[in-house]
Amino acid sequence: MTTQDRRPDPEISGKPTSAARTTLSHIMTGSDTNLLGTVHGGVIMKLVDDVAGAVAGRHSGGPAVTASMDEMAFLEPVRVGDLVHVKAQCNWTGRSSMEIGVRVLAERWNESTPAVQVGSAYLVFAAVDAEGKPRRVPPVLPETDKDRRRYQEAQIRRTHRLARRRAIMELREQRAAEGFED
């Protein structure tokens, strides 16, 4: 399915990818380190979830909750004194869910060297109402060729997530029918 194939909800206008794009920057300190002396992966994951949540809330126009995190990749270690930039955008939308793509870059706080990509992740957020029930989100409108590529890749990841969930549920049903208790 392409962006042209989606039938937007006549009540909800689409939003361009750039409308919710967000960057969060943070200097890593000693309190962020793990036992190896580098920044703890959980600290980076929190920053990733924070910026993705901001993008999801901005895109959907209200509260959104983390439904899943896919493919969190740590490419390079982050050190104390690194200025970390966590950049996110809405790649794809469904009825109430949104895939948020996140890139993590790091540079030395006191040097003028280019930032290096140190991580990436894809998160799925669900927009919720005041009672915590799913609510409709505006379709995302990719603006550039890169945005359109990300949209298409997000559709592939969604297909894989749904297939994996379906396969696991079928296996659990099969095991239950065979008398296994998990």
Residue pairs with C-beta under 8 A, 6 or more apart in sequence:
1 155
2 152
3 139
3 141
3 142
3 148
3 151
6 139
8 14
8 139
9 136
9 139
11 136
12 136
12 137
12 138
12 139
13 138
14 138
14 139
14 140
14 141
15 59
15 90
15 138
15 139
15 140
15 141
16 140
16 141
16 142
16 143
17 89
17 90
17 91
17 140
17 141
17 142
17 143
17 144
17 147
18 89
18 143
19 58
19 59
20 55
20 56
20 58
20 59
20 89
20 90
21 55
21 87
21 88
21 89
21 90
22 51
22 54
22 55
22 58
22 87
22 88
22 89
23 51
23 85
23 86
23 87
23 88
24 47
24 50
24 51
24 54
24 85
24 86
24 88
25 83
25 84
25 85
25 86
26 47
26 83
26 84
26 86
27 81
27 82
27 83
27 84
27 109
28 39
28 43
28 78
28 79
28 80
28 81
28 82
28 83
28 84
28 106
29 80
30 80
32 39
32 40
32 43
32 80
33 39
33 40
33 80
34 40
34 41
37 79
37 80
38 77
38 78
38 79
39 77
39 78
39 79
39 80
39 82
39 84
41 74
44 74
44 78
44 84
44 86
44 104
44 118
44 119
45 69
45 72
45 121
47 84
47 86
47 104
48 69
48 72
48 86
48 88
48 102
48 104
48 119
48 121
48 123
49 66
49 69
49 123
50 86
51 86
51 87
51 88
51 102
52 66
52 88
52 100
52 102
52 121
52 123
52 125
53 64
53 66
53 125
54 88
55 88
55 89
55 90
55 100
56 64
56 90
56 98
56 100
56 123
56 125
56 127
57 63
57 64
59 90
59 93
59 98
59 137
59 138
59 140
60 98
60 125
60 127
60 135
60 137
60 138
61 138
62 127
62 128
62 129
62 135
63 127
63 128
63 129
64 98
64 125
64 126
64 127
64 128
65 125
65 126
65 128
66 123
66 124
66 125
67 97
67 123
67 124
67 125
67 126
68 123
68 124
68 161
69 121
69 122
69 123
69 124
70 121
70 122
70 123
70 124
70 157
70 161
71 120
71 121
71 122
71 157
72 119
72 120
72 121
73 119
73 120
73 121
74 118
74 119
75 117
75 118
75 119
75 120
76 106
76 116
76 117
76 118
76 119
77 118
78 84
78 104
78 106
78 118
79 106
81 108
81 109
81 110
82 106
82 107
82 108
82 109
83 106
83 107
83 108
83 109
83 115
84 104
84 105
84 106
84 118
85 104
85 105
85 106
85 107
85 115
86 102
86 103
86 104
86 105
87 102
87 103
87 104
87 105
88 100
88 101
88 102
88 103
89 100
89 101
89 147
89 150
90 98
90 99
90 100
90 140
91 99
91 100
91 101
91 122
91 140
91 147
91 150
91 151
91 153
91 154
92 98
92 99
92 140
92 150
92 151
92 154
92 155
92 158
93 99
93 137
93 138
93 139
93 140
94 137
94 158
95 134
95 136
95 137
96 126
96 127
96 128
96 134
96 135
96 136
96 137
97 124
97 125
97 126
97 127
97 137
98 124
98 125
98 126
98 127
98 137
98 140
99 122
99 123
99 124
99 154
99 157
99 158
100 122
100 123
100 124
100 125
101 120
101 121
101 122
101 150
101 154
102 120
102 121
102 122
102 123
103 117
103 119
103 120
104 117
104 118
104 119
104 120
104 121
105 115
105 116
105 117
105 118
106 115
106 116
106 118
107 113
107 114
107 115
107 116
122 154
122 157
124 161
126 134
127 134
127 135
127 136
127 137
128 134
128 135
129 135
140 151
142 148
142 150
142 151
172 182
175 182
176 182
